[in-house]
Amino acid sequence: MLETAGVDEYLVFETLEGRIEWWHHDGNQFLEGPRDATVFNSATFPGLWLDRDALRAGDRFRLIETLQHGIQSI
């Protein structure tokens, strides 16, 4: 269903367990990004970086700081 809707990647944040997964489509199927990543980097939107631990902790300042580093990388 995601493929027919044109979704290239998506994020799953399971708040009760604190589990975060980032999935991307490689042209044939969805593949899960590395589970041990501390920063998730979007393949679809260059510069979109999300800090896993900051997201879990609700640390918006660190989220913004990581996002700014991502934006500066492009």
C-alpha positions as CSV (number, residue, x, y, z in Angstrom):
1,M,0.0,0.0,0.0
2,L,2.8,2.4,0.8
3,E,4.5,1.7,-2.5
4,T,1.3,2.4,-4.5
5,A,0.9,5.7,-2.6
6,G,4.4,6.7,-3.7
7,V,6.0,6.7,-0.2
8,D,9.8,6.6,-0.4
9,E,10.6,6.3,3.3
10,Y,8.9,6.4,6.6
11,L,9.7,6.5,10.3
12,V,8.1,4.3,13.0
13,F,8.4,5.6,16.6
14,E,6.9,3.2,19.1
15,T,6.6,5.4,22.1
16,L,5.9,2.7,24.7
17,E,9.0,0.7,24.0
18,G,11.0,3.7,22.7
19,R,11.7,1.8,19.4
20,I,12.5,3.9,16.4
21,E,12.8,2.5,12.8
22,W,13.5,4.3,9.6
23,W,12.5,2.5,6.4
24,H,13.4,3.5,2.8
25,H,12.3,2.1,-0.5
26,D,15.2,1.0,-2.8
27,G,13.1,0.8,-5.9
28,N,11.9,-2.8,-5.3
29,Q,11.1,-3.1,-1.6
30,F,11.3,-1.3,1.7
31,L,14.5,-1.8,3.7
32,E,15.1,-1.0,7.3
33,G,17.9,1.4,8.1
34,P,20.6,0.4,10.6
35,R,19.1,-0.3,14.0
36,D,22.3,1.0,15.8
37,A,22.2,4.4,14.1
38,T,22.2,7.3,16.5
39,V,21.3,9.8,13.7
40,F,18.8,8.9,11.0
41,N,19.6,10.5,7.6
42,S,16.9,10.8,5.0
43,A,17.7,9.5,1.5
44,T,14.7,11.3,0.1
45,F,15.2,14.7,1.8
46,P,19.0,15.5,1.9
47,G,19.8,17.3,5.1
48,L,16.9,15.8,7.1
49,W,18.8,14.3,10.1
50,L,17.0,13.1,13.2
51,D,18.8,12.3,16.5
52,R,17.4,9.0,17.8
53,D,18.1,9.7,21.5
54,A,16.9,13.3,21.3
55,L,13.6,12.1,19.8
56,R,13.1,9.6,22.5
57,A,13.9,12.1,25.2
58,G,11.8,14.9,23.6
59,D,14.9,17.1,23.6
60,R,13.8,19.6,21.0
61,F,17.0,21.6,21.2
62,R,19.2,18.7,20.3
63,L,16.8,17.7,17.6
64,I,17.1,21.2,16.1
65,E,20.9,21.2,16.5
66,T,21.1,17.8,14.6
67,L,18.8,19.0,11.9
68,Q,20.8,22.2,11.4
69,H,24.0,20.1,11.0
70,G,22.1,18.0,8.4
71,I,21.0,21.1,6.5
72,Q,24.5,22.5,6.5
73,S,25.8,19.3,5.0
74,I,24.0,19.8,1.7
